[in-house]
Amino acid sequence: MLQNKKILLAVCGSVSFYKAYEILSSLKKLGADVYVMLSDGALNFTQVQSFQALCDHPVLSSQTEDWHNGIGHMGYSRMDLVIIAPASVNTINKLAAGICDNVFMETLIASSNVPLIIAPAANNRMLEHFSTVNSLSLLEKNGAIIIEPVRKTLACKDVGKGGLADVNSIVYAAQRAILTDRFYQDKTVVVTGGPTEEKIDDVRTITNLSSGKMAKALADAFYFLGADVIFITSVDFEVPYKVIKFDSSFGLQSALYNQKLKKDDIIVMAAAVSDYIPNKIKGKLDKNEIGDILNLKFKKAPDIISGVTDNKIKKIGFKLEVSDEEALYNARNMLKEKNLNAVCLNVLGNTVKFGGDNTKITFMTEKTKIELKENSKREVALEIANLIKVYV
C-alpha cells in the first residue's frame, strides 16, 4: 500500500518513545521505506543501535551525522512524509518558531515542502500552555496534521490529555497523508458492512457468515484516499472515521436513509443483508411446546439500496454467488433492477471465503467488466476505489 514511499520517523524525548518501534514496524509492513531520526532528548531514553536494528538506513542523530556519507539534514529531508512521534513540547515550539539549532531541527525545517504529521506526547499542562497551543495552531494552519494526544495517567502521575495517540491512529493518518486523491477529498462515502441479525424470538437470531472484513477494507481505502467516510457496520472495528452500528435489516435501513448526502457522494452497499426476515415470536420459544420440528414464517426483507432513489448519488452494490454459471447474469440483473452505477461480483470458492483475508472481484458497470486478480482485501479495496473514480 505504501510501496516505495519514503517516510522519515522523527522521535523526540518522551517516555512513550518505545511506541516509535511499533510505528516503524507497522509502516514497514505496509511497504514503506522508513528512515529514522532521533533528537538529543530521545537519546536520553534510547540508543541509536536499538532503532538501527529495525531500520534499513542509518539512523540520523547528533551522534551519527556524517556529511561525507550523506547522513545529514538535506538527505533526510527529501521524503514523501515526515512523522514526528512522539513530538515533544520543545520540538513543537522550536518548529513553529523556525529554530534550527541542531541536526534534528535542521532536518524538520528543511522538510517544509513535505506532508507533516505531529503526534504530541507530554504533560498535559505543558501541552495546554499558551505557547504550545499557539505553536500547534500555527503548524496546523500551515498544513501539519495534528494527531491529538489521549487522556490517561501520565508518567508524572498526573491525569490528563498528554499520552501519545494509539499507534494505529498514527499509521492511519500516514496512509491518508500519502494516498489522498483530490477526487475523493470533497466527497462523503457511506460503506455498509457485516451481517444482519434478524430476531426469531427475544433470545435467538438468524444471521449469515459475513465477517465485514471487505467492507472495512473499503471504508479504510476511501478514508486513505481523502473521503469523509461513514461506516455503517454490525461488526466492531477500531477506526478513525465515523462508525454507526446496526444489527437488523431495519436498523441498517434506518441508519442509511438518515444520511444527508450531496451530489456525487457514494454509497457502497457491502453489508450482507437477509433476503427474508422471520416473523418474530414474543418471549422465548418453548421446545416442550414445539416438539421435534420448528416451523418459522418469513417475510421478504426490504430492498434497502433500491430505496435510495436520488440519482445524483452514486450507488455501488456487492453480489455474492456460489456458482460461476449464473453469476454474471445475476450481477447484470442486479445492476439494472436496483439502478446501480456498479456491481462488485465475487463467487464463493477457493479464493472467496467467509472471513478470508484475500478476495477476487469482478467490477461491472453498464459498459464495463473488469476482473481483478486475487489479492488481499486491502489492496482490492483500493483498486475498487480507483475503478469507481474512473468508471462511475
C-alpha positions as CSV (number, residue, x, y, z in Angstrom):
1,M,0.0,0.0,0.0
2,L,2.9,2.4,0.8
3,Q,5.4,0.7,-1.5
4,N,8.4,2.9,-2.4
5,K,7.1,5.7,-0.2
6,K,9.9,7.3,1.8
7,I,8.9,8.2,5.3
8,L,11.0,9.9,8.0
9,L,10.1,9.0,11.5
10,A,11.4,11.7,13.9
11,V,11.5,10.6,17.5
12,C,11.6,13.1,20.4
13,G,12.4,12.6,24.0
14,S,9.4,11.1,25.8
15,V,8.7,8.1,27.9
16,S,6.5,6.9,25.1
17,F,9.5,6.7,22.7
18,Y,9.1,2.9,22.6
19,K,5.9,3.2,20.6
20,A,8.0,4.6,17.8
21,Y,9.3,1.0,17.3
22,E,5.7,-0.1,16.7
23,I,5.1,2.8,14.2
24,L,8.3,1.9,12.4
25,S,7.3,-1.8,12.2
26,S,3.8,-1.1,11.1
27,L,4.9,1.3,8.3
28,K,7.4,-1.2,7.0
29,K,4.7,-3.9,6.9
30,L,2.8,-1.6,4.6
31,G,5.8,-1.4,2.2
32,A,7.1,2.0,3.3
33,D,10.8,2.8,3.1
34,V,11.3,4.2,6.6
35,Y,14.1,6.4,7.8
36,V,14.6,7.3,11.5
37,M,15.9,10.4,13.2
38,L,16.4,10.8,16.9
39,S,16.5,14.1,18.9
40,D,19.0,14.6,21.7
41,G,16.1,14.2,24.0
42,A,15.3,10.8,22.6
43,L,18.9,9.8,23.1
44,N,18.3,10.2,26.8
45,F,15.8,7.4,26.6
46,T,17.2,5.1,24.0
47,Q,20.2,4.4,21.8
48,V,20.8,4.7,18.0
49,Q,21.5,0.9,17.8
50,S,18.1,-0.1,19.0
51,F,16.4,1.7,16.1
52,Q,19.2,0.7,13.7
53,A,18.2,-2.9,14.3
54,L,14.8,-2.3,12.8
55,C,15.7,0.3,10.2
56,D,17.1,-0.3,6.8
57,H,19.0,3.0,6.7
58,P,21.5,4.7,9.1
59,V,19.7,6.5,12.0
60,L,20.3,10.2,11.9
61,S,21.2,12.0,15.2
62,S,23.7,14.4,16.5
63,Q,25.9,11.4,17.2
64,T,25.7,9.9,13.7
65,E,25.6,13.0,11.4
66,D,28.0,12.4,8.6
67,W,28.1,14.7,5.6
68,H,30.6,12.6,3.7
69,N,28.2,9.6,3.8
70,G,25.0,11.5,3.2
71,I,23.7,11.2,6.7
72,G,22.6,14.8,7.1
73,H,19.6,17.1,7.2
74,M,19.3,17.7,3.5
75,G,19.4,14.0,2.5
76,Y,16.9,13.0,5.3
77,S,14.5,15.9,4.4
78,R,13.8,14.5,0.9
79,M,10.8,12.4,1.8
80,D,7.2,11.7,0.9
81,L,6.1,12.2,4.5
82,V,7.6,13.2,7.9
83,I,6.1,11.9,11.2
84,I,7.1,13.4,14.5
85,A,6.1,10.8,17.1
86,P,6.3,11.3,19.9
87,A,6.6,15.0,19.5
88,S,7.9,16.9,22.5
89,V,6.8,20.4,23.5
90,N,10.3,21.6,22.9
91,T,10.3,20.4,19.3
92,I,6.8,21.7,18.6
93,N,7.6,25.2,19.8
94,K,11.0,25.3,18.0
95,L,9.5,24.1,14.8
96,A,6.7,26.7,14.9
97,A,9.4,29.4,15.5
98,G,11.7,28.1,12.8
99,I,14.6,27.5,15.2
100,C,17.5,25.4,13.7
101,D,20.0,24.7,16.5
102,N,20.7,21.0,15.8
103,V,20.6,18.5,13.0
104,F,17.1,17.3,14.2
105,M,15.6,20.7,13.8
106,E,17.5,21.5,10.7
107,T,16.0,18.4,9.0
108,L,12.5,19.2,10.1
109,I,12.8,22.8,8.8
110,A,14.4,21.5,5.5
111,S,11.3,19.3,5.1
112,S,8.9,22.3,4.8
113,N,7.5,21.1,1.5
114,V,6.8,17.6,2.7
115,P,3.5,16.5,4.4
116,L,3.9,16.5,8.1
117,I,2.2,14.6,10.9
118,I,2.8,15.6,14.5
119,A,1.7,13.3,17.4
120,P,2.4,15.2,20.7
121,A,3.2,13.4,23.9
122,A,3.9,15.4,27.1
123,N,2.5,16.5,30.4
124,N,-1.0,17.9,29.7
125,R,-0.1,21.3,31.4
126,M,2.8,21.7,29.0
127,L,0.6,21.0,26.0
128,E,-2.0,23.4,27.3
129,H,0.5,26.2,27.8
130,F,-0.4,29.1,25.5
131,S,2.9,28.9,23.7
132,T,2.3,25.2,22.8
133,V,-1.3,25.8,21.9
134,N,-0.3,28.7,19.6
135,S,2.5,26.7,18.0
136,L,0.3,23.7,17.2
137,S,-2.3,26.1,15.8
138,L,0.3,27.8,13.6
139,L,1.7,24.5,12.4
140,E,-1.8,23.2,11.6
141,K,-2.7,26.3,9.7
142,N,0.4,25.7,7.6
143,G,-0.6,22.2,6.7
144,A,0.6,20.0,9.5
145,I,-1.7,17.1,10.6
146,I,-2.0,17.0,14.4
147,I,-2.8,13.7,16.0
148,E,-4.5,14.6,19.2
149,P,-2.9,13.0,22.4
150,V,-5.1,10.8,24.6
151,R,-6.2,11.3,28.1
152,K,-4.5,8.9,30.6
153,T,-2.5,8.7,33.7
154,L,0.9,10.2,32.6
155,A,4.4,9.2,33.7
156,C,4.4,12.0,36.2
157,K,1.2,10.6,37.8
158,D,-0.9,13.5,36.5
159,V,-4.1,12.6,34.7
160,G,-4.7,14.5,31.5
161,K,-4.7,14.6,27.8
162,G,-1.0,14.0,27.1
163,G,-0.4,10.4,26.1
164,L,0.7,9.5,22.6
165,A,-2.1,8.6,20.4
166,D,-2.7,5.0,19.5
167,V,-0.2,3.6,17.0
168,N,-3.0,2.6,14.6
169,S,-4.3,6.2,14.5
170,I,-0.9,7.5,13.6
171,V,-0.4,4.8,10.9
172,Y,-3.9,5.5,9.5
173,A,-3.0,9.2,9.3
174,A,0.2,8.4,7.5
175,Q,-1.6,6.4,4.8
176,R,-4.2,9.1,4.4
177,A,-1.5,11.8,4.1
178,I,0.3,9.9,1.3
179,L,-2.6,8.4,-0.6
180,T,-5.1,11.3,-0.6
181,D,-6.7,11.8,-4.0
182,R,-8.2,15.1,-4.9
183,F,-11.2,13.3,-6.5
184,Y,-12.3,12.0,-3.1
185,Q,-11.4,15.0,-0.9
186,D,-14.8,16.7,-1.1
187,K,-16.9,13.5,-1.1
188,T,-18.8,11.6,1.5
189,V,-18.6,7.8,1.1
190,V,-21.0,5.6,3.0
191,V,-19.9,2.0,3.3
192,T,-22.2,-0.6,4.8
193,G,-20.8,-3.9,6.1
194,G,-21.2,-7.0,8.2
195,P,-24.2,-9.4,8.6
196,T,-27.7,-8.6,9.6
197,E,-29.2,-10.3,12.6
198,E,-32.9,-10.9,12.5
199,K,-34.7,-11.9,15.7
200,I,-36.6,-15.2,15.9
201,D,-37.6,-14.5,19.4
202,D,-36.3,-12.4,22.3
203,V,-33.2,-14.6,22.7
204,R,-32.5,-16.1,19.2
205,T,-31.5,-14.6,15.9
206,I,-30.9,-15.8,12.3
207,T,-27.8,-14.3,10.6
208,N,-25.2,-15.2,8.0
209,L,-21.4,-15.8,7.8
210,S,-20.2,-12.3,6.6
211,S,-17.1,-11.1,8.5
212,G,-17.4,-7.5,7.5
213,K,-13.7,-7.5,6.5
214,M,-14.2,-6.5,2.9
215,A,-16.5,-3.6,3.9
216,K,-13.9,-2.5,6.5
217,A,-11.1,-2.6,3.8
218,L,-13.3,-0.5,1.6
219,A,-14.0,2.1,4.3
220,D,-10.3,2.2,5.0
221,A,-9.5,2.7,1.3
222,F,-11.9,5.6,0.9
223,Y,-10.5,7.2,4.1
224,F,-6.9,6.9,2.9
225,L,-7.9,8.5,-0.4
226,G,-9.3,11.5,1.5
227,A,-13.0,10.9,1.6
228,D,-15.3,11.7,4.5
229,V,-16.2,8.1,5.4
230,I,-19.3,6.9,7.3
231,F,-19.1,3.2,8.1
232,I,-22.4,1.6,8.9
233,T,-21.4,-1.8,10.3
234,S,-22.7,-4.6,12.5
235,V,-19.1,-5.7,13.4
236,D,-16.9,-3.8,15.8
237,F,-13.8,-2.2,14.4
238,E,-11.4,0.4,15.8
239,V,-11.2,3.1,13.0
240,P,-10.5,6.8,12.9
241,Y,-13.6,7.7,10.9
242,K,-17.3,7.8,11.8
243,V,-19.0,4.5,12.7
244,I,-22.7,3.8,13.0
245,K,-23.7,0.4,14.4
246,F,-26.7,-1.7,13.3
247,D,-28.0,-5.2,13.9
248,S,-31.1,-5.9,11.9
249,S,-32.1,-5.1,8.3
250,F,-34.4,-2.4,9.5
251,G,-31.6,-0.9,11.6
252,L,-29.3,-0.8,8.6
253,Q,-32.1,0.7,6.5
254,S,-32.8,3.4,9.1
255,A,-29.1,4.3,9.5
256,L,-28.5,4.5,5.7
257,Y,-31.6,6.6,5.0
258,N,-30.8,9.1,7.7
259,Q,-27.6,10.1,6.0
260,K,-27.6,13.5,4.3
261,L,-25.7,13.1,1.1
262,K,-25.0,15.5,-1.7
263,K,-24.4,15.2,-5.5
264,D,-21.7,12.7,-6.4
265,D,-21.4,11.3,-2.9
266,I,-21.1,7.5,-2.9
267,I,-22.9,4.6,-1.2
268,V,-21.1,1.2,-1.2
269,M,-23.5,-1.5,-0.1
270,A,-21.2,-4.3,1.1
271,A,-23.4,-5.4,4.0
272,A,-24.8,-9.0,3.9
273,V,-28.5,-8.3,4.2
274,S,-31.0,-11.1,4.9
275,D,-33.3,-11.9,2.0
276,Y,-36.1,-12.9,4.4
277,I,-36.9,-11.9,7.9
278,P,-38.7,-14.3,10.4
279,N,-41.9,-13.2,12.0
280,K,-40.6,-12.6,15.5
281,I,-42.2,-14.5,18.3
282,K,-42.7,-12.6,21.6
283,G,-40.8,-14.1,24.5
284,K,-38.9,-17.3,24.2
285,L,-39.6,-20.4,22.1
286,D,-40.5,-23.3,24.3
287,K,-39.2,-26.6,22.9
288,N,-41.5,-28.6,25.1
289,E,-44.5,-26.9,23.3
290,I,-43.0,-27.0,19.8
291,G,-41.9,-30.7,19.7
292,D,-39.4,-32.2,17.2
293,I,-39.9,-29.8,14.3
294,L,-39.8,-26.0,14.4
295,N,-41.7,-24.2,11.6
296,L,-41.0,-20.5,11.1
297,K,-42.7,-18.0,8.9
298,F,-40.6,-15.4,7.0
299,K,-41.4,-12.3,5.1
300,K,-39.3,-10.7,2.4
301,A,-36.7,-8.2,3.7
302,P,-36.7,-4.6,2.4
303,D,-34.7,-3.9,-0.7
304,I,-32.6,-1.2,1.0
305,I,-30.3,0.0,-1.8
306,S,-33.2,0.3,-4.2
307,G,-34.9,2.6,-1.7
308,V,-32.1,5.2,-2.3
309,T,-33.7,7.0,-5.3
310,D,-31.6,10.1,-5.5
311,N,-29.9,9.7,-8.9
312,K,-27.3,12.3,-8.0
313,I,-25.8,9.8,-5.6
314,K,-23.5,7.0,-6.9
315,K,-24.6,3.6,-5.7
316,I,-22.2,0.5,-5.7
317,G,-23.6,-2.9,-4.9
318,F,-21.9,-6.2,-3.9
319,K,-23.1,-9.5,-5.2
320,L,-22.1,-12.9,-3.8
321,E,-22.7,-16.0,-5.8
322,V,-22.0,-19.7,-5.3
323,S,-21.8,-20.7,-8.9
324,D,-19.9,-19.2,-11.9
325,E,-22.6,-20.3,-14.3
326,E,-25.2,-17.7,-13.4
327,A,-23.0,-15.2,-11.6
328,L,-22.5,-12.7,-14.4
329,Y,-26.2,-12.9,-15.5
330,N,-27.4,-12.3,-11.9
331,A,-24.9,-9.4,-11.4
332,R,-26.2,-7.8,-14.6
333,N,-29.7,-8.1,-13.5
334,M,-28.8,-6.6,-10.1
335,L,-27.2,-3.6,-11.8
336,K,-30.4,-2.8,-13.8
337,E,-33.1,-3.8,-11.3
338,K,-31.5,-1.8,-8.4
339,N,-30.5,1.1,-10.6
340,L,-26.8,0.8,-9.5
341,N,-23.8,2.5,-11.0
342,A,-21.6,-0.5,-10.5
343,V,-21.6,-4.0,-9.0
344,C,-18.7,-5.9,-7.4
345,L,-19.2,-9.6,-8.0
346,N,-17.5,-12.3,-6.1
347,V,-18.1,-16.1,-6.4
348,L,-17.7,-18.3,-3.3
349,G,-14.8,-20.7,-3.8
350,N,-11.2,-21.4,-3.1
351,T,-10.3,-17.7,-3.1
352,V,-13.5,-16.1,-1.8
353,K,-14.2,-17.5,1.6
354,F,-16.2,-16.2,4.6
355,G,-13.7,-14.5,6.9
356,G,-10.8,-14.8,4.5
357,D,-8.2,-12.1,4.0
358,N,-8.0,-12.4,0.2
359,T,-10.7,-12.0,-2.4
360,K,-11.3,-11.9,-6.2
361,I,-13.7,-9.3,-7.6
362,T,-15.3,-8.7,-11.0
363,F,-16.1,-5.0,-11.2
364,M,-19.1,-4.3,-13.5
365,T,-20.9,-1.3,-14.8
366,E,-23.4,-1.0,-17.7
367,K,-20.5,-0.8,-20.2
368,T,-17.5,-2.4,-18.5
369,K,-16.5,-5.7,-16.9
370,I,-13.1,-5.7,-15.2
371,E,-11.8,-8.8,-13.5
372,L,-9.4,-8.0,-10.6
373,K,-6.8,-10.5,-9.7
374,E,-6.8,-12.4,-6.4
375,N,-5.2,-10.1,-3.8
376,S,-5.6,-9.0,-0.2
377,K,-8.9,-7.3,0.6
378,R,-7.0,-4.2,1.5
379,E,-5.4,-4.0,-2.0
380,V,-8.6,-5.0,-3.8
381,A,-10.5,-2.3,-1.9
382,L,-8.0,0.4,-3.2
383,E,-8.4,-1.0,-6.8
384,I,-12.2,-0.8,-6.5
385,A,-12.0,2.8,-5.2
386,N,-9.8,3.7,-8.2
387,L,-12.2,2.0,-10.6
388,I,-15.1,4.0,-9.2
389,K,-13.1,7.1,-9.8
390,V,-12.6,6.2,-13.5
391,Y,-15.9,4.4,-14.5
392,V,-18.7,5.6,-12.2
